[in-house]
Amino acid sequence: MTAMKRWNVEILIGEVDNRTYAEAQLYDEIRDDLVGTGQARLRPQEPDIPEIGDEIAAARALSDLGHRLLATAAGDLEEATHDHVSLER
């Protein structure tokens, strides 16, 4: 490899009224404005295990961030090539 790049993702997690919220923000050399969000909800019949809600909300935030990053890349590619681009599988 000739060059390495480092991209960091910060995940913030909080709880309000039996709901866990997560926000995943991407930091790279170009931008720091890509943010994905996710949430999880504790149902009355489920045991209250906060770590599981954290995992679900964080996974959903990361998934949302991934979709937003693909959409951003497609937009950048369309701008460069002036052709329609679809990066979804």
HUTA-V423016 format. One record per backbone hydrogen bond with DSSP energy under -0.5 kcal/mol. CO is the residue of the C=O (numbers start at 0). NH is the residue of the N-H. If there is no record, write none. Layout:
((CO & NH) (CO & NH))
This chain:
((4 & 6) (7 & 26) (9 & 11) (9 & 24) (11 & 22) (13 & 20) (15 & 18) (17 & 41) (18 & 15) (19 & 39) (20 & 13) (21 & 37) (22 & 11) (22 & 24) (23 & 35) (24 & 9) (25 & 33) (26 & 7) (30 & 27) (32 & 34) (33 & 25) (35 & 23) (37 & 21) (39 & 19) (40 & 42) (42 & 45) (46 & 48) (47 & 49) (48 & 51) (48 & 52) (49 & 53) (50 & 54) (51 & 55) (52 & 56) (53 & 57) (54 & 58) (55 & 59) (56 & 60) (57 & 61) (58 & 62) (59 & 63) (60 & 64) (61 & 65) (62 & 66) (63 & 67) (64 & 68) (65 & 69) (66 & 70) (67 & 71) (68 & 72) (69 & 73) (70 & 74) (71 & 75) (72 & 76) (73 & 77) (74 & 78) (75 & 79) (76 & 80) (77 & 81))
